[in-house]
Amino acid sequence: MKKGVTLVELLVASLLTALILGTLAYIFTAGRRYILYSRSRAQAMELGKGVADSLSSDVNPSGWGNLTFGANKVGPSETLNTITYISRYNVSDMSTQTGSPETRKVTMSINWSEPVH
């Protein structure tokens, strides 16, 4: 009896190796993409906290200071690791819902573009 590998066995082994390597490559790139997204999101949260802190300094017992009503006011932006984070906020009147003339709602959003890899 001859010993050795047939062409069919070689093709099956090559196909299985290619499938395993392809799956590992996909898992690696998906994990890397998730890590980059998580870092970007954490950075955006830090920027949002800073914007909220700066907006809260305008609020004092005598009123809302410079926080006037309006949509999509641009807050500070920041660039880190080639990603630019842009903050926007909106101040809306909530006095009709609450009955208090000094009640306002501040809505904030942080936008950024994910780098393409």
RODREN-684179 format. One line per field, with one value per residue (C-alpha): residue number from 1; y, z, x. Coordinates in Angstrom, 1 decimal. Layout:
% residues N
seq: c(NUM,...)
v: c(Y,...)
w: c(Z,...)
u: c(X,...)
This chain:
% residues 117
seq: c(1,2,3,4,5,6,7,8,9,10,11,12,13,14,15,16,17,18,19,20,21,22,23,24,25,26,27,28,29,30,31,32,33,34,35,36,37,38,39,40,41,42,43,44,45,46,47,48,49,50,51,52,53,54,55,56,57,58,59,60,61,62,63,64,65,66,67,68,69,70,71,72,73,74,75,76,77,78,79,80,81,82,83,84,85,86,87,88,89,90,91,92,93,94,95,96,97,98,99,100,101,102,103,104,105,106,107,108,109,110,111,112,113,114,115,116,117)
v: c(0.0,3.5,6.1,9.8,12.4,12.4,15.5,15.5,15.3,18.2,20.3,19.6,20.5,23.8,24.7,24.1,26.1,29.0,29.0,29.0,31.8,33.8,33.5,34.5,37.6,38.6,38.3,40.3,43.2,43.2,43.3,46.1,48.1,47.7,48.8,52.0,52.7,52.2,54.6,57.2,56.9,57.2,60.3,61.8,61.2,63.1,66.0,65.9,66.1,69.1,70.8,70.1,71.4,74.7,75.1,74.5,77.3,79.7,78.6,80.4,81.3,84.5,82.8,81.0,83.5,83.2,80.1,81.5,79.4,78.1,75.0,73.5,75.9,74.8,74.1,73.4,70.9,68.8,66.8,63.7,61.0,62.5,62.3,65.6,65.6,68.4,69.2,70.9,71.7,73.0,74.9,74.7,76.2,73.7,76.2,75.2,71.6,72.2,75.5,77.0,80.0,79.0,75.4,74.7,71.6,71.3,68.6,67.9,65.8,64.9,63.9,62.4,60.4,57.0,56.6,54.2,51.3)
w: c(0.0,-0.9,1.7,1.0,0.6,-2.2,-4.1,-2.5,1.0,0.2,-1.2,1.9,4.2,2.3,2.4,6.1,6.7,4.6,6.5,9.9,8.9,7.3,10.5,12.7,10.5,10.7,14.5,14.8,12.6,14.2,17.7,16.6,15.2,18.4,20.5,18.3,18.6,22.4,22.7,20.6,22.6,25.9,24.5,23.5,26.9,28.5,26.1,26.9,30.6,30.0,28.0,30.7,33.4,31.4,30.8,34.4,35.4,33.6,35.9,39.2,41.7,39.9,36.6,33.5,32.7,29.0,28.3,26.0,24.0,20.7,18.7,17.7,19.4,18.7,21.8,22.0,19.6,20.2,18.0,19.4,17.4,14.1,15.2,15.6,18.1,17.7,20.5,20.0,22.5,22.5,25.3,25.3,27.4,29.7,31.8,30.2,31.2,34.7,35.6,36.7,34.6,35.2,33.9,30.9,29.2,27.8,25.2,24.1,21.3,20.5,16.9,15.3,12.3,12.7,11.0,8.0,8.4)
u: c(0.0,1.3,1.7,1.0,-1.6,-4.1,-5.1,-8.6,-7.2,-4.9,-7.7,-9.9,-7.1,-6.4,-10.1,-10.3,-7.2,-8.5,-11.9,-10.2,-7.8,-10.6,-12.7,-9.8,-9.1,-12.7,-12.8,-9.6,-10.8,-14.2,-12.6,-10.3,-13.2,-15.1,-12.1,-11.8,-15.5,-15.4,-12.5,-14.3,-17.4,-15.5,-13.8,-17.1,-18.5,-15.6,-16.1,-19.9,-19.1,-16.8,-19.5,-22.1,-19.8,-19.2,-23.0,-23.8,-21.5,-23.9,-26.8,-26.9,-29.6,-30.6,-31.3,-29.9,-27.2,-26.1,-28.2,-30.9,-33.4,-32.2,-31.5,-28.2,-25.8,-22.3,-20.2,-16.5,-15.0,-11.9,-9.6,-7.9,-6.1,-7.3,-10.9,-12.8,-15.6,-18.2,-20.6,-24.0,-26.7,-30.2,-32.0,-35.8,-38.5,-40.2,-42.2,-45.5,-45.1,-43.8,-45.6,-42.3,-41.0,-37.4,-37.5,-35.5,-34.3,-30.8,-30.2,-26.6,-25.2,-21.6,-20.9,-17.7,-16.8,-15.2,-11.8,-11.9,-9.5)
